[in-house]
C-alpha cells in the first residue's frame, strides 16, 4: 500500500519533488533503526497499532481487517528503544488518549479527543 501511495504521489505535480527524496525500505523498522546508527534522523514518528480495547463497541471494519493482517504491536517498547537510540532531537509516539505510555515517561504530551502524542525529547533543537 505504501509503494502504491508513493507511486501515485509521484504523479502529482506538487508532491513529486518531495516523493523524489523518499525511499521505501521494506522490513523490520527495529532492524533498520539498529543498523542506521545514531543521528540517522532528527525526529522519528511512531504510530503503533493501538492496543485492544475492552469496550463493547467495535472499531471500524477496515481497522478490524488491518489488525488481522498486521497483528498486535507487541514490539512497541523495542521499537521505541531503537528510535530513541537513533533520533537526534525527538521521538513522537501516537497513542490512544487514555492508554499507558509505550515505555517510560514521555517528556510531554499533546492530547486530542481520542488520541495523544507522547513526545520523548532527547535534546533541544538548534537555535535559528
Secondary structure, DSSP 8 states (H G I E B T S, - for coil): -HHHHHHHHHTSTTTHHHHTT-----S-HHHHHHHH-TTSEEEEEE--------SSS---HHHHHHHHHH---TTHHHHHHHHHHHEEEEEEEEEETTS--SSS--SEEEE-SSEEEEEEE-S-----
